Amino acid sequence: MPAKLIEVTGHQVKIELTVDLNRSMLETEEALQVTLNEAGCLASREALRYFDTDGSPLQIGPETWRTKGQQPKSYQTPYGEVEIERHVYQRSGGGATYCPLERDARIVITSTPRFAKQVSSKMAHGAAREVQRDLSDNHGRPVAVSYLQRLSEAIGTVVQAKESSWEYEPPLLDAPVASVAVGLDGTCMLMCEDGWREAMSGTLALFDADGNRLHTIYTAATPEYGKQKFLDRLNRELDQVKARYPQATVIGLADGAESNWRFLQPRTEVQLIDFYHASAYLSAAATAAYPTDQSSRQRWLHEHCHQLKHEPGAAKALLKEMKALPRTGLNTTQREKLESAITYFYNHHHQMDYAGARQKHWPIGSGITEAACKTLIKQRLCRSGMRWKEKGAGIVLSLRALALTPDRWRQFWGKLDQFGFPAAI
């Protein structure tokens, strides 16, 4: 046998490994993986036994629990399936049973915590069959798809259950936080019952005094009417950031959707329309200014985008200039686009002080939030042929937002290791 248990002494396990070397390095490495998995199973079996009781009665509150004897149970580990016999307890009057080993070893369903962490991380980034193939091909771990789904659902449920009570510290930052940009945006995903619906993503980006991004917190939610669950989630994150960085200027940064500003207006000190959305409307004005002269149109657009970005009061000046543009010679589509640009600037010119924002090294683009729609939602939930039920989509988005926010994944598992799966859920 390539892996052999030599000795178990107190809290130490000694294992002997034998690996046959081969003229093919690939074959040697694959044989080594098999041997390491065998050693991992031997060590995991002893580690699980280390968490078992000696069979003595347990006093839990006013009740005494007594062992029914050691009963066999199989557990999933990163190295393979391990079967052991462990004590199972029950009250004198019967009823539910209790296994101290599973509580103390932080077992999730029938998985060790490390394997649950591996699986849920992989499920946050790929579909169940992809994860199954990866575990089999790269880790020598054959696992049923149904188990992978059940395990990741269990972890995702904890993430959701604790999102309002577990706080996460940001990683150690390179500089003090001078400003926080809050953004929200939506993108469509295919639901089983309702067809295409809008899921939401939100970001809180932390910047230093020079405008360098230090850290980003991601949030997301499945499609819902009114978006209240998502807004509550984003608001909780924002309240925590404000409490942690009271000196930072909080900036609302989004496109012109009215629903965005109903949320951002009362919660931010400064409001800015995403510069690239604003500059896109100037393209319609450029067409109106030069309907047939492509070269002059591009020059006009370049000059006016520069003006909007760098000159104080540019938005009002551009609004006045757009209103004065002649309508003669424009077709219906060109006139409609020009009127839309005028309306957009009329409604949002007070949120277009890009020159002032740049002077203070504040961000002026909502690309972080728009990218979150793609990385959080589209890349995982909008693959070919995918359609979702709300519960499954919510689990994946919760895992994904946690995994993509730097250092939160580590902190979450630290809390789960501290409190245990049953207490956490």
N, C-alpha and C positions, 0 to 999 in steps of 0.2 A: 504494500500500500504506500503510495507516494508521501502521504501525510500520516503521522503516527503520534498519538497522544502518549507522552512519556511520563508526565507527572503532574499532579495537581496538589499544590501546597498552599494552604491559606488562600490568599487572593492572587496567586500566581499560577499560570498554566505553562507547561513546557511541552513544545511540540517539535517533532523531528520531521524535516522535509527531505525528500529525495526527488531530484529532477534529472531525467535523462537528457543529456545534451545531444543535439542533432546537427548535422551539417547544414540544415535549413534553419536560419534564425527564426523565421516565422513559425515553423513547427515547434521549435524550442519554446518560444514565447507562449504559444497556445497551450503546450503541455504545462508550462509554468503557471498559467492562469488556472488550469484545472487543479493543480496541486495547491495553489494558494486558496482556491475556493474550498477545497477539502479541509485545509488547515483552519480557514475561517469558520467553517461549520463546527469543527471540533472545539475551537475556542468559544464560539457563540453558545454552544450547548452548555459548556461549563460556566460561562458568564450568566446564562439564564438560571442555572441551578444556584448560583451565588445569591440570587435575589429571592429564592424560595425560603419558606419558613422550615422549622424543624418539626412542625406538626403540633406544637403546643396550642392550647386554646387561646383565642384572641378576645379581648374585651373591647368592643366598639360601642361607645356610649353606655347605655344601661344594659346592653345585651351581650351575651357570651356566644361566640361563634366557635364551632368545633370542626376539625377536619373530617372529611369523608374519606380520607386516604389520598394517596398520590394517584392521580389519573393522567393518562397520556394526552398530549396535545402537540400539534405541529405548529411551528412558527416560521414565518418567512424572514430571512435575513439577506443582507447584500451578497452572501456567498452561497446560499442554497436553503432548502427547507430543512429544519431541524426539529426532531421529535424528542420530547422529554416527558418525564412523569413529574408532576408538581402537585402540591397540596391544594385542594379545593375545600372551601369552608361553607358551612350552612348553620343557621340558627337552630336551636333545639325544636322549634315549632315547624321547621321546614321552610319552604319558600325559596327565594332567590339564592343562588350560590355566589361565592366571592373568592377570587384568586389573588392573594397578596402579591404573588410574583408579577402578575400582569400590571398591577398598579405601580409597583416599585420599579419595574424595568421599563415603564412608560410604553407599554405595548399599545399599538394602534390597531384595532380589530385583532388580527393575528400577526402583525408585522412588528419587528423591532423598530425603534425610532429612526435609526440610520437608513434603513430600507424605505421606510415611509417618507423620509426626507428626499431620498433619491427619486422615488417614483413621482411624488407630487411636483418636484422640480421639473422633471422631464415632461410630465403631463401639462404643466403650465406652458410648455414650448412646443409640444407636438401631440398629434392624435394618438389614441390608445394603441392602435396597431403599429404605429411607428415606434412608440416606446417599447412595445413588446418585442419588436424586431431588434431594437438597439440593445435591450437587456440580454437577449439570446445571443446575438452575434458578437457583442463587444464585452459582455460580462459573464457569459456562460450561465445565464439565469433564465430558464424557461418559466414564464409566468402567464396565467390566463388573462385575456383582455378584461373579462368581467371583474377579476380581482383588482387589476390596475385601476379600473374606473371606480370601484367601491372604495379603494384606499384613498385615492385623490379626492373623492367626494367627502370622505371623513375629515381630511385635513382642511379642505376648503370650507367645510361647515364650521370648523373652529375659527378660521380666519374671519368668517362673517359674524360669528357669535361674539367675537372679542374685539371687533373693529371700533366699538364705542368705549371700551374700557381699557384696552391695552394701548399704551402710548409708546412710540418708538423714538429713540434719540437719533438725531442726524449724525452722520459720521463726522470725525474730526475734520473741520474745515480749515482751509489754508489762510483765510482772512475773515474779518468781521463781516456780517451780513448787513449790507446797506440798503438793499431794496428787495422786495418780493413781488414777482409778477404772477398774477392769478389768471388763469385762462380756462375756458371750457368750450367744447365743440362736440358735434355729433357726427356719426357716420352710420350708414344703414347696414343691417345684417339680416339674414333670412331666418325667420322663426317658423316653427312647424305649424302653429295655429294661425298666426296673423300675417304671414308673408313678410315682406320687407318692412322693417321698423328701424327707428333711429336709436342706436345705443349711444351712450355718452362717455366721454373721457374728460378728465380735468387734470391740470398740472399746477403745481406751486413751485416756481423756479426761484432759487435764492442767488442773489448777485452781490459781489463786493463793490466797493466804491469806484472801481475802475470799469465796472460793467462786465466783469468776468463771471460766468455762471459757475457757482460752487456746488450746487446740489439741486436735484429735482425730485419732487414727490408726485407720484402718479395715483390717480383714482379712476375708477370706471364703474359703469352700471349697465345692466341689460335694459332693453327698451321698456319704457313704462309711460303711461299717460300722466302728464303733469311733472314727471322727472323728480318728484319730491324725494325719493330715496337717494338718488344721486346727489341732489343739492344738499341734503342733510349730511351726507358723507363728506362732500367737498367743504362744507361749512365747518364741520368738526376739525378737519385738517387745518383749515385756515385759522380757526380760533387757537389751536395749539401753536401754530407758527407765530401768530401775533404775540402770544404770551411768552414765547421763547425769545423772540427778537422784537421787543417793544420799540426799539429805536429805528427799525427799518421802515422805509416808505413802502406802503402796499399799493401796487399798481394793478388796475384791471386792464387786461389786454386781450381783445377778442375781435371777431368780425362784427358786422353791424346788426346781427340778429337781435331783435327786441328782447327775447327771453334771456339772452346772455346778460344784458345790461340791467334787467330787473333784479338779477342776482348780484351783479358786480357793483352797481351804483352805490347802494347803502353800505357796502362792506370794504370799499377801497378809497384811498385818499386821492388818487389820480386815476383818470380813465383815458385810455388811448385806444383808438381804432387801429387794428393791425395795418401797418404802413403798406403792405403789399396788396391788401384788399382796396385801400384807398387809391393807390397808384393805378390799379387795374381800371378804375372808373375814369381815370384821365385818358385812357386809350380811346374811349368813346368821344371824349372832347377833342382829341387829336384828329380823329377821323372827321369830325364836324368842321374843324379848322381847315383841314386840307383833304377834302373828299377824294381827290384824284391824284394828288402828288405824294407818292409814298415816301420819298426822301425827305421832303419838308415835314411830313407827318411824324416821322421817326425823330427828327431833330426837335420838333415842338414837344413831343412826349418826353424826350430825354431832358430837355431844359426845364420843363415844368415839374417833372419828378424830382429833379435836383432842387428846384425852388421849394417844393413842398417839404422836402426832407431837411433843408438847411436854413431856410429863411423864416424868422419870426412873423407870425400873422399871414403866412402864405396861404392857408386854407381859405380864409375870407377873400383874399385877393383873387385866388383861382376861381372861387364861386362867382365873383363879380364878372371875371373874364368869360367864364363859360356861359353866363346868362346873356352876355353881349354877342356871342357868336351868331352869325347869320344862319337862318334855317333854310334859306333858298338853296336849291341845288342838292338838298339831302333827300334821300329816299325815306320811306316810312320807318324802316328798321333803324337807320342812322338817327333820325329825329327822336325815336323812342329811347334809344340808348343814351343820347345826349340829355334828355329830360331825366332819365334815371340817375345819371351822374350828378346833375344839378340837385336833384332831390336828396341824393346820398350826402353830398357836401353840405347842403342846407341843414340836414338833420344832425350831422356829426362833425361839423367844422370845429366845434368847441372841444372835440376829442382828438384833434390833429396837431397838437403843439409838438411836432417832432423835433424842431430845432431846440426847444427848451428841454425836452427829454434827453436829447443827445448831449447837451451841455452838462447835464447832471449824470450822464453815463447810465441812463435807464434804458431798458430794452424797448424797441418800438415794433417788433415783429412777433406774431403769435405762432411762429413755426414750430416751437416746442410742443404746443398743444395740438396743432394739426398733425405733427409727426406722431403724437401719442395715439391719435385715431388709427393710424396705420399700424404702429408697433403693438399697441395694446389689443386692438380689436381685429383689424383687417387681416393681419398676418396669421392669426390663429383661428379666428372664428369665421372667416369668409373664404375658405379654400373651396376648391371645386367640389360641388355636390353636397356641401355641408348645410344642414339646417338644424336649428336648435330648439330645445325646450328651455323655458326660463330658468329652471333649476340648474340644469347642466351648464348653460352659458354663464350663469352667475358664479358657479363654482370656479370655472376656468378663469373668468375675469378677476375674481378675488385673488386667486393664486398668482395670476400674471402681474397684477398691479403690485403685489407684495414682492414678487421676485425681481421686477424691473426697477423698483425704488432701491437705490444703493443702501446696503447694510441691513435692510429690514428683514430679509430672509433669515439671516443669521440671528437677529434679535428675536424673531418669532420662535425659532426653534429653541433658543435659550429659555424663553418663557414656557414653552411646552414641556421642556425638560424639567423646569422648576415646578410646574403645577401638575403635570400629568394630563393625559388625554381625557379621562372621564371628568376630572374637575374642570378642565378648560371648556369642554363642550356643554 
